[in-house]
Amino acid sequence: MAIEIAWSVGVEASGDRIMTSEMIVDLADAVAPRGGSASGIGTTAYGATFLVYAEDREKAVGKARDFFHAAVAKTGLPKWEITRVEAESEEDLVETEPGLP
């Protein structure tokens, strides 16, 4: 069994409607139990970033997508398709920090 590491995974869904602050606050409330943060006020997209623990990037993205879909289902947001996913591991962050060995 591989060791799980921390991943920061951002998930975004885009559509044809401007997101209001109330809509994104609803999303923030829905992602908070999973330690997530929400974004998208004033744009035609909404998103969330989660800290997840997984063995690899694929599993981290899968967990974050599941968390995202569950959170969106608790809100009145339109059910748009995911258009962007970004994942960065704790190892990625350490390698890119200037001044660290």
TAVEN-V160628 format. One line per field, one symbol per residue. ss: DSSP state (~ for helix, > for strand, _ for the rest). A space follows every 50 residues. Layout:
ss->???
This chain:
ss->____>>>>>>>>>>______~~~~~~~~~~~~____>>>_____>>>>>> >>>>__~~~~~~~~~~~~~~~~~________>>>>>>>>~~~~~~~____ _
